[in-house]
Amino acid sequence: MPLPLYLLAVAVFAMGTSEFMLAGLVPDIATSLDVSVGAAGLLTSAFAVGMIVGAPLMAALARRWPARASLLSFVLVFAVAHVVGALTTSFAVLLVTRVIAALANAGFLAVALSTAATLVASDQKGRALAVLLSGTTVATIAGVPGGAVLGTVLSWRATFCAIALLCLPAAFGVMKGIPVRVGKAPRDSPAGSSLRNEIYQLAMPRLVLVMLLGALVNAATFATFTFLAPIVTDTAGLGELWVSVVLVLFGAGAFVGVTLAGRLSDQRPGIVIAVGGPLLLLGWVALATLAAQPVALLFLVSVQGTLSFALGGTLIARVLYEAAGAPTMGGSYATAALNIGAAGGPLVAAVALGTDAGDLGPVWVSGLLVTVALLIALPLRRFIAPRAGQAIR
C-alpha cells in the first residue's frame, strides 16, 4: 500500500481518539463547567450529528479543491477546535467546538476515503479502506485508554490539548505524502462533471443497500461498545480498571477485523458476509448469555471486535465500489453510513437499558440489528457482492 495511506491513517487515529475519548471524560467536564452529566453527554450527540451532516456537506464544498488542500484544512480546523475547547470555560462554546471538530473530522474522512480509492488499483479499495480504518482501531486500543489516563492524571483539558498536538504530525504527513493534484475532480470528467450526477448515484439500489447494511452492522457494534463499562463492572463484577482492558481487547479485535477485511473484501466479499454475518450474530447472543462470566466476557469482546469490523469494513468497502460513479462524494457516503450507525445504535441501546434486560439490553439490541441486516443481506448476497471477476469496477 502507498505510504500516503499510512500518513492519512495517523490523522484518522487522532480524530478517532477524539471521537471515542469523551465517554471517559464526561463526569470531569460536567464538574469543571458546572453542568449536569446528562448535559455534558450532549457533547457526544453533537459530535455524532456533526459527523453525519458534515460528511456530504464538507465533501460537496471541497470537491473542486485538490485533496491535499482539503485534507490539510480539515486537520488544522480540527486542531484549532480542540485548542479552543481546552481553553474555554463555557459549556456552550465547548459544544460548538465539538460540532466544528465533527464537521472537520467528517470532511477529512470523506475526502480521505475518496483519495484512498485514487491511490490504489481499482481492485484494492478494500485494502485501502483497511489501512485508513486501522487508525480508528488503534485509537480504541491506545488512544482512548491513553486519553482517559491523561484526563484522570491531569484534566480533560490536557486530553484536548494532546489531540491538538497529534494533529501536527498528521498535517505534516498530508503535506509531504499527498501529491498536490490528487483527488481533484476534473471538470471534464464524466463522473465528476457535476455534483448532481454524483448525488444521483444515491438512487442506485446497490449503493443504498450496502449503505443500509453498513449502518446496521455499525449500529450493532456501537450499541454494545458504548455501554461496555456497566457490563464489565456490574454484570461481570470486575473492577473499574478492567473497563480499559476490555476496551483494549475490543480494539485489538477490531484491528484484526479490518486487516482481514482488507485482505478478503476486494475479492471475496460474499464469503465475509455469508460466514462472518451469522458468526457475528451468534457472538452477540453468546455475549448476552455469558457476560456474567469474566473469562467468557474477555474472550467474546475480542471476538466480536474482530467480526464486527471485518463485516462492517467489508460492507463499507462495497460502498466505495458501488459509489465509483461519485469520485469526490463516494467517501462521504461511506462516512455517513458509518456514522449513522455509530449515532443510531447507542440511542436504541439506551432505550434497552430501561427494560428487564438491564445492562445486557444493548447486547440484545446488537443481536437484533445484525439479525435485520442478515435477513436483508443473505437473500441478496450475489446482488451485494458479485463474484470476484464482477466485483471490480
FIVOVEX-627307 format. One record per residue (C-alpha): residue number from 1; residue in three letters; x, y, z. Coordinates in Angstrom, 1 decimal. Each point is the difference from the previous one (the first is absolute). Last residue first. Layout:
BEGIN
PT   seq   type        X        Y        Z
PT   NUM    ala        X        Y        Z
...
This chain:
BEGIN
PT   seq   type        X        Y        Z
PT   393    arg    -15.2     -1.6    -11.1
PT   392    ile      1.1     -3.3      1.4
PT   391    ala     -2.7     -2.1      1.4
PT   390    gln     -0.7     -2.0     -3.2
PT   389    gly      3.1     -2.1      0.0
PT   388    ala     -0.2     -0.6      3.7
PT   387    arg     -3.6     -1.1     -0.1
PT   386    pro     -2.6      2.6      0.7
PT   385    ala     -0.4      1.3      3.6
PT   384    ile     -3.3      1.8      0.6
PT   383    phe     -2.0     -1.7     -2.7
PT   382    arg      1.5     -3.4      0.7
PT   381    arg     -0.8      0.5      3.7
PT   380    leu     -3.6      1.0     -0.5
PT   379    pro     -1.6     -2.7      1.9
PT   378    leu      2.7      0.2      2.7
PT   377    ala      0.0      3.8      0.3
PT   376    ile     -3.5      1.0      1.0
PT   375    leu     -0.6     -2.6      2.7
PT   374    leu      3.7      0.3      0.9
PT   373    ala     -0.3      3.7      0.7
PT   372    val     -3.2     -0.5      2.1
PT   371    thr      1.8     -2.7      2.0
PT   370    val      3.0      2.3      0.5
PT   369    leu     -2.3      2.7      1.4
PT   368    leu     -1.6     -2.5      2.4
PT   367    gly      3.3     -1.4      1.2
PT   366    ser      1.2      3.5      0.8
PT   365    val     -3.2      0.8      1.8
PT   364    trp      0.5     -3.1      2.1
PT   363    val      3.4      1.3      0.9
PT   362    pro     -1.5      3.4      0.8
PT   361    gly     -2.5     -1.6      2.4
PT   360    leu      2.7     -1.7      2.0
PT   359    asp      0.2      2.8      2.5
PT   358    gly     -3.7     -0.4      0.8
PT   357    ala     -1.7     -2.8     -1.9
PT   356    asp     -3.3      0.9      1.8
PT   355    thr     -0.1      3.2     -2.0
PT   354    gly      1.5      3.4      0.8
PT   353    leu      3.3     -0.8     -1.5
PT   352    ala     -1.8     -0.9     -3.3
PT   351    val     -0.7      3.7     -0.5
PT   350    ala      3.7      0.8      0.2
PT   349    ala      0.7     -2.7     -2.6
PT   348    val     -2.3      1.6     -2.5
PT   347    leu      1.9      3.3      0.4
PT   346    pro      3.4     -1.8      0.1
PT   345    gly     -0.7     -1.6     -3.4
PT   344    gly     -1.2      3.2     -1.7
PT   343    ala      3.1      2.1      0.3
PT   342    ala      2.6     -2.5     -1.0
PT   341    gly     -2.3     -1.5     -2.6
PT   340    ile     -0.7      3.4     -1.6
PT   339    asn      3.7      0.5      0.4
PT   338    leu      1.3     -2.8     -2.1
PT   337    ala     -2.7      0.5     -2.7
PT   336    ala      0.9      3.7     -0.2
PT   335    thr      3.7     -0.7     -0.4
PT   334    ala     -0.6     -2.5     -2.8
PT   333    tyr     -2.3      2.6     -1.8
PT   332    ser      2.6      2.7      0.7
PT   331    gly      2.7     -2.1     -1.7
PT   330    gly     -2.1     -0.4     -3.1
PT   329    met     -0.4      3.8     -0.3
PT   328    thr      3.2      0.9     -2.0
PT   327    pro      0.1     -3.1     -2.3
PT   326    ala     -3.8     -0.4     -0.2
PT   325    gly     -0.3     -2.6     -2.8
PT   324    ala      2.1     -2.4      2.0
PT   323    ala     -2.7      0.1      2.7
PT   322    glu     -0.6     -3.7     -0.2
PT   321    tyr      3.6     -0.8      0.6
PT   320    leu      0.3      2.5      2.9
PT   319    val     -3.2     -1.3      1.6
PT   318    arg      1.4     -3.6     -0.4
PT   317    ala      2.9      1.0      2.1
PT   316    ile     -2.5      1.2      2.6
PT   315    leu     -1.5     -3.5      0.0
PT   314    thr      3.4     -1.7      0.3
PT   313    gly      1.0      2.3      2.9
PT   312    gly     -3.2     -0.8      1.8
PT   311    leu      0.4     -3.8     -0.4
PT   310    ala      3.7      0.0      1.1
PT   309    phe     -0.7      2.8      2.6
PT   308    ser     -2.7     -1.9      1.7
PT   307    leu      1.6     -3.4     -0.2
PT   306    thr      3.3      1.2      1.6
PT   305    gly     -1.6      2.1      2.7
PT   304    gln     -2.4     -2.8      0.7
PT   303    val      2.9     -2.5      0.5
PT   302    ser      1.8      2.4      2.4
PT   301    val     -3.2      0.6      2.0
PT   300    leu     -0.7     -3.7      0.0
PT   299    phe      3.3     -1.0      1.7
PT   298    leu     -0.2      2.6      2.7
PT   297    leu     -3.6     -0.7      0.7
PT   296    ala      0.5     -3.8      0.1
PT   295    val      2.8      0.4      2.5
PT   294    pro     -2.1      2.4      2.2
PT   293    gln     -3.1     -2.2      0.1
PT   292    ala     -3.0      2.3      0.4
PT   291    ala      0.2      0.8     -3.7
PT   290    leu     -1.0     -3.6     -0.9
PT   289    thr     -3.5      0.4     -1.5
PT   288    ala      0.2      3.5     -1.5
PT   287    leu      3.5     -0.8     -1.3
PT   286    ala     -1.2     -3.3     -1.5
PT   285    val     -2.9      1.7     -1.8
PT   284    trp      2.4      2.7     -1.3
PT   283    gly      2.5     -2.7     -1.2
PT   282    leu     -2.8     -2.0     -1.7
PT   281    leu     -0.9      3.2     -2.0
PT   280    leu      3.6      0.6     -1.0
PT   279    leu      0.5     -3.6     -1.0
PT   278    pro     -3.1      0.3     -2.2
PT   277    gly      1.4      3.1     -1.7
PT   276    gly      3.6     -1.1     -0.3
PT   275    val     -0.7     -3.1     -2.1
PT   274    ala     -2.4      1.3     -2.7
PT   273    ile      1.1      3.6      0.1
PT   272    val      3.8     -0.8      0.0
PT   271    ile     -0.5     -2.6     -2.7
PT   270    gly     -1.9      2.4     -2.2
PT   269    pro      2.7      2.6      0.3
PT   268    arg      2.6     -2.3     -1.5
PT   267    gln      2.2      2.0     -2.4
PT   266    asp      0.2      3.5      1.5
PT   265    ser     -1.4     -0.8      3.4
PT   264    leu      2.4     -2.8      0.8
PT   263    arg      3.4      1.5      0.8
PT   262    gly     -1.2      3.4      1.3
PT   261    ala     -2.8     -1.7      1.9
PT   260    leu      2.6     -2.1      1.8
PT   259    thr      1.9      3.1      1.0
PT   258    val     -3.2      1.7      1.0
PT   257    gly     -0.8     -2.9      2.3
PT   256    val      3.4     -0.3      1.5
PT   255    phe     -0.1      3.6      1.0
PT   254    ala     -3.5     -0.4      1.3
PT   253    gly      1.2     -2.9      2.2
PT   252    ala      2.7      2.2      1.4
PT   251    gly     -2.6      2.8      0.6
PT   250    phe     -2.3     -2.4      1.9
PT   249    leu      2.9     -1.3      2.1
PT   248    val      1.0      3.6      0.7
PT   247    leu     -3.5      0.9      1.1
PT   246    val     -0.1     -3.0      2.2
PT   245    val      3.2      0.9      1.7
PT   244    ser     -1.2      3.6      0.5
PT   243    val     -3.1     -1.3      1.7
PT   242    trp      2.1     -2.3      2.1
PT   241    leu      1.2      2.9      2.0
PT   240    glu     -3.5      0.5      1.3
PT   239    gly      0.0     -3.3      1.9
PT   238    leu     -1.7     -3.1     -1.4
PT   237    gly     -3.5     -1.2      1.1
PT   236    ala     -0.9     -1.5     -3.4
PT   235    thr     -3.4      1.6     -0.1
PT   234    asp      0.8      3.2      2.0
PT   233    thr      3.5      1.0     -0.8
PT   232    val      0.6     -1.5     -3.5
PT   231    ile     -3.6      0.4     -1.2
PT   230    pro     -0.2      3.5      1.5
PT   229    ala      3.1      1.0     -2.1
PT   228    leu     -1.0     -1.6     -3.3
PT   227    phe     -2.7      2.5     -0.6
PT   226    thr      1.3      1.8     -3.1
PT   225    phe      1.5     -3.1     -1.4
PT   224    thr     -3.3     -1.9      0.1
PT   223    ala     -2.1      2.4     -2.1
PT   222    phe      3.2      1.0     -1.8
PT   221    thr      0.4     -3.4     -1.8
PT   220    ala     -3.7     -0.5     -0.8
PT   219    ala     -0.2      3.5     -1.5
PT   218    asn      3.1     -0.8     -2.1
PT   217    val     -1.7     -3.1     -1.3
PT   216    leu     -3.2      1.9     -0.8
PT   215    ala      1.8      2.9     -1.6
PT   214    gly      2.0     -2.3     -2.2
PT   213    leu     -3.2     -1.8     -1.0
PT   212    leu     -1.7      3.3     -0.9
PT   211    met      3.0      1.3     -2.0
PT   210    val      0.2     -3.4     -1.8
PT   209    leu     -3.6      0.3     -1.0
PT   208    val      0.1      3.6     -1.1
PT   207    leu      3.0     -0.7     -2.2
PT   206    arg     -1.5     -3.1     -1.5
PT   205    pro     -3.4      1.8     -0.7
PT   204    met      1.6      2.9     -1.9
PT   203    ala     -2.0      3.2      0.9
PT   202    leu      2.9      1.2      2.1
PT   201    gln      2.1      0.2     -3.2
PT   200    tyr     -2.1      3.0     -0.8
PT   199    ile      2.0      2.0      2.5
PT   198    glu      3.0     -0.5     -2.2
PT   197    asn     -1.8      1.1     -3.1
PT   196    arg     -1.4      3.1      1.8
PT   195    leu      3.4      1.0      1.2
PT   194    ser      1.1      0.3     -3.6
PT   193    ser      2.7     -1.1     -2.4
PT   192    gly      1.6     -2.5      2.4
PT   191    ala     -1.1     -3.2     -1.6
PT   190    pro      0.4      1.2     -3.6
PT   189    ser      3.2      1.8      0.8
PT   188    asp      0.2      3.4     -1.9
PT   187    arg      0.1      2.1      3.2
PT   186    pro      2.7     -2.3      1.4
PT   185    ala     -0.8     -1.1      3.6
PT   184    lys      2.9      0.8      2.3
PT   183    gly      1.3     -3.0      1.9
PT   182    val      3.7      0.2     -0.8
PT   181    arg      1.2      3.3     -1.3
PT   180    val      2.5      0.9      2.7
PT   179    pro      1.3     -3.4      0.8
PT   178    ile     -0.8     -1.3      3.5
PT   177    gly      3.0     -1.1      2.1
PT   176    lys      1.9      3.1      1.0
PT   175    met     -2.9      2.4      0.8
PT   174    val     -2.3     -2.7      1.3
PT   173    gly      2.8     -1.5      2.2
PT   172    phe      0.7      3.4      1.4
PT   171    ala     -3.7      0.5      0.9
PT   170    ala      0.0     -3.4      1.7
PT   169    pro      3.2      0.9      1.9
PT   168    leu     -1.8      3.1      1.3
PT   167    cys     -3.4     -1.5      0.6
PT   166    leu      1.4     -2.0      3.0
PT   165    leu      0.6      3.3      1.7
PT   164    ala     -3.6      0.9     -0.2
PT   163    ile     -1.0     -3.3      1.5
PT   162    ala      2.4      0.5      2.9
PT   161    cys     -1.5      3.4      0.6
PT   160    phe     -3.5     -1.6      0.3
PT   159    thr      1.4     -2.6      2.4
PT   158    ala      1.6      2.8      2.1
PT   157    arg     -3.3      1.7      0.3
PT   156    trp     -1.6     -3.2      1.3
PT   155    ser      2.3      0.3      3.0
PT   154    leu      3.4     -1.1      1.3
PT   153    val      0.2     -3.6      1.3
PT   152    thr     -3.5     -1.0     -0.8
PT   151    gly     -0.2      1.8     -3.4
PT   150    leu      3.4     -1.5     -1.0
PT   149    val     -1.2     -3.4      1.0
PT   148    ala     -3.1      0.3     -2.0
PT   147    gly      1.9      1.4     -3.0
PT   146    gly      2.3     -3.0      0.1
PT   145    pro     -2.9     -2.4      0.2
PT   144    val     -1.5      1.7     -3.0
PT   143    gly      3.2      0.3     -2.0
PT   142    ala      1.5     -3.5      0.5
PT   141    ile     -2.4     -2.8     -1.0
PT   140    thr     -3.1      2.1     -1.1
PT   139    ala      2.2      2.5     -1.9
PT   138    val      1.9     -3.0     -1.6
PT   137    thr     -3.4     -1.1     -1.3
PT   136    thr     -0.7      3.5     -1.5
PT   135    gly      3.4      0.2     -1.7
PT   134    ser     -0.5     -3.5     -1.3
PT   133    leu     -3.0      1.4     -1.7
PT   132    leu      2.2      1.7     -2.5
PT   131    val      2.1     -3.1     -0.8
PT   130    ala     -3.1     -2.1     -0.3
PT   129    leu     -1.6      2.4     -2.4
PT   128    ala      3.1     -0.3     -2.3
PT   127    arg     -0.3     -3.8      0.2
PT   126    gly     -3.7      0.2     -1.0
PT   125    lys      0.7      2.4     -2.8
PT   124    gln      2.6     -2.4     -1.6
PT   123    asp     -1.8     -1.0     -3.2
PT   122    ser      0.3      3.4     -1.6
PT   121    ala      3.7      0.2      0.7
PT   120    val      1.0      2.4      2.8
PT   119    leu      0.4      3.7      0.6
PT   118    thr     -3.3      1.0     -1.6
PT   117    ala     -2.1     -2.0      2.5
PT   116    ala      2.0      1.5      2.8
PT   115    thr     -1.0      3.4     -1.1
PT   114    ser     -3.7     -0.7      0.2
PT   113    leu      0.5     -1.5      3.5
PT   112    ala      2.2      3.0      1.0
PT   111    val     -2.5      2.5     -1.3
PT   110    ala     -2.9     -1.5      2.1
PT   109    leu      2.3     -0.6      3.0
PT   108    phe      1.2      3.6      0.0
PT   107    gly     -3.4      1.5     -0.5
PT   106    ala     -1.5     -2.1      2.8
PT   105    asn      2.8      1.0      2.3
PT   104    ala     -0.3      3.7     -0.9
PT   103    leu     -3.8     -0.1      0.6
PT   102    ala      0.6     -1.9      3.2
PT   101    ala      2.5      2.5      1.2
PT   100    ile     -2.4      2.8     -0.7
PT    99    val     -2.8     -1.8      1.9
PT    98    arg      2.3     -0.6      2.9
PT    97    thr      1.2      3.6      0.0
PT    96    val     -3.7      1.2      0.2
PT    95    leu     -0.5     -2.2      3.1
PT    94    leu      3.1      1.4      1.6
PT    93    val     -1.2      3.5     -0.7
PT    92    ala     -3.4     -0.8      1.7
PT    91    phe      1.8     -1.6      2.9
PT    90    ser      1.9      3.2      0.7
PT    89    thr      3.4      0.0      1.8
PT    88    thr      1.9     -0.3     -3.3
PT    87    leu      3.7     -0.9     -0.3
PT    86    ala     -0.2     -3.7     -0.9
PT    85    gly     -2.9      0.6     -2.4
PT    84    val      1.9      2.7     -1.8
PT    83    val      3.0     -2.2     -0.4
PT    82    his     -2.2     -2.9     -1.1
PT    81    ala     -1.7      2.1     -2.7
PT    80    val      3.4      1.2     -1.2
PT    79    ala      1.1     -3.5     -0.6
PT    78    phe     -3.1     -1.0     -1.9
PT    77    val      0.3      3.2     -2.1
PT    76    leu      3.7     -1.0     -0.8
PT    75    val     -0.9     -3.5     -0.9
PT    74    phe     -2.9      1.1     -2.3
PT    73    ser      2.1      2.6     -1.8
PT    72    leu      2.8     -2.6     -0.6
PT    71    leu     -2.4     -2.5     -1.4
PT    70    ser     -1.6      2.5     -2.4
PT    69    ala      3.3      1.5     -1.2
PT    68    arg      1.5     -3.5     -0.5
PT    67    ala     -3.2     -1.2     -1.8
PT    66    pro      0.1      2.7     -2.6
PT    65    trp     -3.1      2.1      0.3
PT    64    arg     -3.0     -0.4     -2.4
PT    63    arg     -1.8     -2.5      2.4
PT    62    ala      0.7      2.0      3.1
PT    61    leu     -3.5      1.4      0.6
PT    60    ala     -1.7     -3.2     -1.1
PT    59    ala      2.3     -2.1      2.3
PT    58    met     -0.7      2.4      2.9
PT    57    leu     -3.8     -0.4     -0.4
PT    56    pro      0.0     -3.7     -0.7
PT    55    ala      2.1     -0.9      3.1
PT    54    gly     -1.1      2.9      2.2
PT    53    val     -3.6     -0.9      0.6
PT    52    ile      0.8     -3.5      1.4
PT    51    met      3.2      1.1      1.7
PT    50    gly     -1.5      3.1      1.6
PT    49    val     -2.9     -2.1      1.3
PT    48    ala      2.5     -2.4      1.7
PT    47    phe      2.0      2.9      1.5
PT    46    ala     -3.1      1.7      1.3
PT    45    ser     -1.2     -3.3      1.5
PT    44    thr      3.3     -0.5      1.8
PT    43    leu      0.0      3.6      1.4
PT    42    leu     -3.6     -0.6      1.1
PT    41    gly      1.4     -2.2      2.7
PT    40    ala      1.1      3.1      1.8
PT    39    ala     -3.6      0.9      0.5
PT    38    gly     -0.7     -3.4      1.5
PT    37    val      2.9      0.3      2.3
PT    36    ser     -1.4      3.3      1.2
PT    35    val      1.8      3.3     -0.5
PT    34    asp      2.5      1.8      2.1
PT    33    leu      2.7      0.3     -2.7
PT    32    ser      2.7     -1.9      2.0
PT    31    thr     -2.5     -2.4      1.6
PT    30    ala     -1.7     -0.9     -3.3
PT    29    ile      3.4     -0.3     -1.8
PT    28    asp      1.3     -2.4      2.6
PT    27    pro     -3.1     -2.2     -0.2
PT    26    val      0.1      0.0     -3.8
PT    25    leu      3.7     -0.9     -0.4
PT    24    gly     -0.3     -3.8     -0.3
PT    23    ala     -2.6      0.0     -2.7
PT    22    leu      1.7      2.9     -1.7
PT    21    met      2.9     -2.0     -1.3
PT    20    phe     -1.8     -1.6     -2.9
PT    19    glu     -0.2      2.8     -2.6
PT    18    ser      3.3      1.6      1.1
PT    17    thr      1.9     -3.2     -0.3
PT    16    gly     -1.5     -0.6     -3.4
PT    15    met      1.2      3.4     -1.1
PT    14    ala      3.6     -0.6      1.1
PT    13    phe      0.0     -3.5     -1.6
PT    12    val     -1.6      1.3     -3.2
PT    11    ala      2.8      2.5     -0.2
PT    10    val      2.6     -2.8      0.3
PT     9    ala     -2.0     -2.1     -2.5
PT     8    leu      0.5      2.8     -2.6
PT     7    leu      3.8     -0.6      0.3
PT     6    tyr     -0.6     -3.7     -0.4
PT     5    leu     -1.9      0.7     -3.3
PT     4    pro      2.8      2.4     -1.1
PT     3    leu      2.5     -2.9      0.2
PT     2    pro     -1.6     -2.0     -2.9
PT     1    met     -1.3     -3.5      0.8
